[in-house]
Amino acid sequence: MTLEGLYKELADLNETEAQTIHKLVQALKRTRVSPLAYIEELMNFQPVGYNEKKDVYVHRMLITDELKNRFKILHGGITATFIDTAMGATVFQALGPDVKVVTLELTVNFLAPGVDGWLTAETKIVKRGKTIIVMETKVTDEREKLIASASSTFFRLDQEVR
């Protein structure tokens, strides 16, 4: 694809489609200076911090039209991606940025549709072993309605397995 070919593709977009492309391009450009991946930028993923009282790590994402399915609710795969991203970020926040982990297992219970606004993920580390980390996450909307709950097992790549 050349720039000229791209310009031709863009020429017949309506205003809504042009706005969508603009958001996608802006997210892509932010990855040049941000440590976040493209999908994290599309979700407007934000670490909020550690809530000592609840013993959870808090993250947010913004529901936008680009992330919704044909029923005009947040796509389940995006919800799962948000949870997985929040869990991975929790490991980095709790154990440091040099810790390398991958998801071994992720179970998500979708409890209510995500319709609009900000979603908040609260993630708790349940068990921190030498090579395995188990976590739980609850996702709520701005009205504090429970949207999803999840559990996961992460594997530490930075630990030598004997």
N, C-alpha and C positions, 0 to 999 in steps of 0.2 A: 504494500500500500504506500503510495506516494502522498505527499502533502496535497498535491493537486487533486488526486483521487479522493482524498478525505474532504477537501473543500467541496467537491461535487456532491458527495454524500450528504454533507451538512446543509447544502443550499436549499433543499426542499423540506427541511424540518419545520414543524409548527412551533409556536412559542414554548409550549410545555415540553416538547422534546428537546428543544434547544437548551432550556433550563436544566434538564436532566443531564445532557452532555456536559454542560458547564460544571455541574456539581461533580461529575466523574473526573473531569480534567483537573479541577481544583484539588480533589482528593489525591490524584496521582502526583500532582506537583508538590503537595505537602510531604509526600514520602521522600522527596529529595533532601529534606532537612529534618525529618522526624524519624525517630527510631521505630515508629509503628509501620506495620505492613499496610498495603493498599486497602485490604478489606477492613482493617481497623480504622483507617481514615474514613472509609465509606460509612462506617457505623458511628463516626464521631466518638470513638472509644476514648474514655477519660478515666484515669486513676483518680480516685477521690482521696484515699488514704486508709489508715488503720483506725478502726473504732475499738478502742481499748475496752470499753464497757461491754460491748457485745462479743469481743474477741473475733472480729471479722475484718476482712479487707474489702473495701468498697470501690466499685467501678460503675461507670455510667455509659450509656449509649443513647443516641437520639434516633427515634423511629422517623424515617422519611419515606416518601412515596416510593422511592427507588428500591427500598428494602421490603416492600409489601408484596403479598401474593395477589392472585386474581380476585380474592375475596376482600381486598383492601385492609388486610391485617398483616402484621409482621410475619414474614416467611419463617416457618419453623427451623429451617436450616440456618437462618441468620440468628435466631434465638440461641440455637445450639452453639454456633460460632462465637456469639457474645459470651456465653457461659464458659466455653473452652478457653477463650482469650482471657477472661477474668481469672480463671483458675491458674493459667500459666503466669499471668502477671502477679498473682498472689505469691507464687513460688519465688519469683524474682525479688519481690518486695520483702518477703520473709527470710529468704536464704541468701540473697545477693545476686547481682547481675551475672556473675560468672557461672552460676548453676545452670546446667543444661538439662532440660526435661522434655519428654514427649508424652503424649496421651496414650495410655494403654487401653483405657476403657472409659466411656462416658455414657451415662444413662440419664436421659432428660424426661421429666414428666411435664407435659404441656397442660397447664391447668386453666388458663384463660387467655383470650386473644390479646395481643399487644396492638393497640389501636393507634395511639399517637403520643407525642411527648417523649420525655426521658424515661428510660428504664434504669433501675438500680440493681446491681448484683452485689450480694453480700456473701463472701466466701470464707469458709472456716476450714482450717487444716485439722482434719480428724486424727490422722496418724502420720508421723514423719519418721520413716525408717531410713536405713542406710541407702537403699536403692529405690524404695517405693514410697510415694506420698499419696495419701487418700484425702480427698476434699469433698465438701458439700457446699452447694450454692443455692441461694434463693433469689429469684428475680421478681421485683415488684415494679408497678407503674407509679406515676406521680400521685395517684390516689391511694397508694400503699396496698393495692390489690395484688395478690400473689399471682404472677403470670406463669412461672415455671419453677420447678425445683430439680436439682440434679446432684448426682454423685459421680465421682471419677477416681481413677487410679492413674497416677503419673509415674513414669520411670525416669530415674536420674541417669543420664548418659555420662556425667562427669565422675561417677564413682567406679572404681575398678572392681569388677565382679570376680570373685575367686571361686 
